Amino acid sequence: MSEKQGITETLTALESAALRCWGNGDPSGFLEICAPDVVYFDPYLEKRIDGIEALTQYYRTIWGQVHFDRFELIDPCVQTSGDLAVLTFNYASYTGEASSRWNCTEVYRRSNDGWKIIQTHWSYTRHPGIVGN
């Protein structure tokens, strides 16, 4: 296995484990893999969140509110440069017959603590208010 394949497997495993927690209403899986200086973009927020403390406060407001039955990381792609890696993927979650689709970009930094997210950006694959897209 190449180094890039190993990094891809590691990052997709970290992301999948965090999403399994998230689907049970528990965002702590993401907090555990974020660096102290993480920055976070979300389409529900007007501005970026800076730092793990602010992200933790935001997640406390939605703790227990997100639930889904299953999810998919679709076409994950990892690009690396030294101790940085960018994971991009399309994401789909399913609750019964309903689905939700997103785009995600996660920038990871490798340190003595392993790979940690330093930048995360979630956006809609299709804006929910636009019909026929």
Rosetta blueprint (number, residue, H / E / L):
1 M L
2 S L
3 E H
4 K H
5 Q H
6 G H
7 I H
8 T H
9 E H
10 T H
11 L H
12 T H
13 A H
14 L H
15 E H
16 S H
17 A H
18 A H
19 L H
20 R H
21 C H
22 W H
23 G L
24 N E
25 G L
26 D L
27 P L
28 S H
29 G H
30 F H
31 L H
32 E H
33 I L
34 C E
35 A E
36 P E
37 D E
38 V E
39 V E
40 Y E
41 F E
42 D L
43 P L
44 Y L
45 L L
46 E L
47 K L
48 R L
49 I E
50 D E
51 G L
52 I H
53 E H
54 A H
55 L H
56 T H
57 Q H
58 Y H
59 Y H
60 R H
61 T H
62 I H
63 W L
64 G L
65 Q L
66 V L
67 H E
68 F L
69 D L
70 R E
71 F E
72 E E
73 L E
74 I E
75 D E
76 P E
77 C E
78 V E
79 Q E
80 T E
81 S E
82 G L
83 D L
84 L E
85 A E
86 V E
87 L E
88 T E
89 F E
90 N E
91 Y E
92 A E
93 S E
94 Y E
95 T E
96 G L
97 E L
98 A E
99 S E
100 S E
101 R E
102 W E
103 N E
104 C E
105 T E
106 E E
107 V E
108 Y E
109 R E
110 R E
111 S E
112 N L
113 D L
114 G E
115 W E
116 K E
117 I E
118 I E
119 Q E
120 T E
121 H E
122 W E
123 S E
124 Y E
125 T L
126 R L
127 H L
128 P L
129 G L
130 I L
131 V L
132 G L
133 N L
